[in-house]
Amino acid sequence: MKPPPSPSVSLSAADMRAGALLAQALVQLAAEHARERGASDSVVIAALASALGLVAASVTRTNGYNPADFQAFVANHFTYAFDCESRGRVYH
């Protein structure tokens, strides 16, 4: 099994911007969907976490990554994004 990509690998400015735009679009879509359906914050968080888990598991299988290593990779990035947003910084 292959290890997941290293978080220390530098991404190009274009890749970072593409990731930031995708994250912003997902958040906006989730907020609009929740507003239209009266979904609670807990439902939105659970749905987004489920979607992340589904996509991450698919990426793991498709690329032959070690599942435990990729799970740690995703959890570490989630923690980084959460910490940055909690401090008011934009993480992307």
Secondary structure, DSSP 8 states (H G I E B T S, - for coil): -B----TTS---HHHHHHHHHHHHHHHHHHHHHHHHHT--HHHHHHHHHHHHHHHHHHHHHHHTB-HHHHHHHHHHHHHHHHHHHHTT----
